[in-house]
Amino acid sequence: MAITERPSSLPPAAPTPPWHRRSVRNQLFQGAYLIATALVIVYVINALNLREFGFGFLGDPAGFAVPNQWLIDYDGVTNSRFVMYLVAIWASIRVMLVAIAFATIIGVLVGVARLSSNWLLARMAMLFVEIFRNTPLLVQIVLWYAILIVAIPPIGEVFNIGNAYYLSNRGIAIPWPVPDPGWWNAANWLVWVWVALLAAAGGAAWWVRRGRIARERDTGQPHYPNRWAFSLFAVAALVTFIALGAPVSIDKPIIEGTHYLEGMIITPEFAALVLGLSAYTASFIAEIVRAGIQALPTGQSEAANAIGLTGYQRLTVIILPQALRQIIPSITNQYLNINKNSSLASAVLFADLFFVAGVFQNKTGRALEMFVLIIVTYMLISLLISAVMNVINARVTTHRV
């Protein structure tokens, strides 16, 4: 059948309207969004100019001091508010790092214990998870603080171990290494040389450990990587310590009146905050570890048993390295939660960045500036944690572990 052609007398087809094209609509939407954003920015800038928004007040003297200082010396009178805020950031970072370490160790142990064939151990681990996971964090922190203040004897009845370790409601005082002229009567900066050598020895020990783990994996024979790494680091630390003339000495704490002096002092506020954050976050990490292990095929454990690996070897060489691929992304979220939840430090009067920012707000009336500063600070710390954990996650998922 012949195809009939369109009569030449018919008008040409109408062109498609521009707004019917997806590319045009996308450009219109993007242009409208940019215009709305620009208007909001202009409005915010004008509003801030009307109220004299600025951070110049951070250059004035702080006028008050904070406890819980470590590795720093801040008097709070001559130093500026900006320096005080940096001191508060350092206090928050200390809490965060210690809580992350404790929460990770406790969480892994409890998560593995939940899968134990020992009925009592598994039920105790489950009880730990259910109690700390289902209780508000603020309640836990305040409870820990009350225990440390009320249940522990006062400093007049301090619990003393060898005149070196003290425990009271004023906190825990323990010996702590400090720079020392040593045998050669050298300058205190020599201690940093020793620290650098220890870091190099740690890197060498880690390299030896990785090499022996690789040989274990290839040959199936035990090469004791942890023993070799620890022995290498210990020998290097001892040799460099002697060669540099003992640049570090141990500073023991003493009691003067109702206060500790010298040594390292762990205050009840710091301890309560760390214990609360660690136990609360560990309960979530335990469930993450348990789920990550259970997500592995059962054949992995059966194969490990078949080649005669011990329970410790099966867990550390076969199970956990593979489970890290599922564990690390979820644990990263818990580390970020530790950073944000550390703002509850004001409940126990610990001078973290949120507490100090509140004091600045009350003294200067600069509420908006301080909240902007708090948001930026927590966001930067969270981004740093995410960056570190992303590097670890990429290494675990890309290379053999």
Order of alpha helices (4+ residues) and beta strands (2+ residues): alpha-alpha-alpha-alpha-beta-beta-beta-beta-alpha-alpha-beta-beta-beta-beta-alpha-alpha-alpha-alpha-alpha
